[in-house]
Amino acid sequence: MVTEEEIEHVSKLMRIEIDDHDEYVDKVKSMIGYFDILDSAGVESEEISMPEIPISNLRKDEYIPFEDKLIEKLNHYKGTYVRAPKMSS
């Protein structure tokens, strides 16, 4: 499934310091287990109906330039990073 080395590799890519990788291996395994439950829900037979919309009813695609730096508009922006909420145990 997932190994301590994979958690460590991902945490380094995300520049997150993790002291106890085993704790996160268990959390990731439980998340993957939950996804397995969702995958086995058997919704393949469900039909999703989408109304047909003629192309003439769609909006015109146009480029609207954005002059500001979007990252500076974020609430938790610091230097070159965006601060995310802590993971709870």
C-alpha positions in Angstrom: 0.0 0.0 0.0 2.1 2.9 1.3 5.5 2.8 2.9 7.3 5.1 5.4 9.7 5.9 2.6 6.9 7.2 0.3 5.5 9.3 3.1 9.0 10.7 3.8 9.5 11.4 0.1 6.2 13.2 -0.3 6.8 15.2 2.9 10.2 16.4 1.5 8.6 17.4 -1.8 6.0 19.4 0.2 8.7 20.8 2.5 7.0 19.4 5.6 9.0 18.3 8.6 7.7 15.0 10.0 9.2 13.4 13.0 7.1 10.2 13.2 6.5 8.8 9.7 4.8 5.7 11.1 1.9 7.8 12.4 1.3 9.2 8.9 1.6 5.7 7.3 -1.3 4.6 9.4 -3.4 7.7 8.6 -2.7 7.3 4.8 -3.6 3.6 5.0 -6.9 4.4 6.7 -7.7 7.0 4.0 -6.9 4.5 1.2 -9.1 2.0 3.0 -11.9 4.5 3.0 -11.4 5.1 -0.7 -11.6 1.3 -1.2 -15.0 1.3 0.6 -16.2 4.2 -1.7 -15.0 2.3 -4.8 -16.9 -0.8 -3.8 -20.2 1.2 -3.4 -21.4 -0.1 -6.7 -22.6 3.1 -8.4 -21.7 2.0 -11.9 -25.4 1.3 -12.6 -26.4 4.8 -11.6 -27.4 6.9 -14.6 -26.5 10.5 -14.7 -28.7 12.5 -16.9 -27.3 15.7 -18.4 -29.5 18.1 -20.4 -28.3 18.8 -23.9 -27.3 22.5 -24.3 -26.9 24.0 -27.7 -23.5 25.6 -28.4 -25.4 28.9 -29.1 -26.4 29.0 -25.4 -22.9 28.9 -24.1 -21.0 32.1 -23.1 -18.3 33.5 -25.3 -14.9 32.3 -24.3 -12.7 35.4 -23.8 -9.4 36.2 -22.1 -9.6 38.6 -19.2 -6.1 39.6 -17.9 -5.5 39.6 -14.2 -2.8 42.2 -13.4 -2.3 41.5 -9.6 -0.2 38.7 -8.2 -2.7 36.0 -7.2 -0.5 34.4 -4.5 -0.2 37.7 -2.7 -4.1 37.7 -2.4 -4.0 34.5 -0.3 -4.7 34.9 3.5 -1.8 32.7 4.6 0.9 33.7 2.2 4.4 34.0 3.6 7.4 34.6 1.4 7.3 31.9 -1.3 5.0 29.6 0.7 1.2 29.3 1.5 0.6 28.1 5.0 -1.9 25.2 5.2 -3.9 24.0 8.3 -2.2 21.4 10.5 -3.2 17.8 10.2 -5.1 16.6 13.3 -4.5 13.2 14.9 
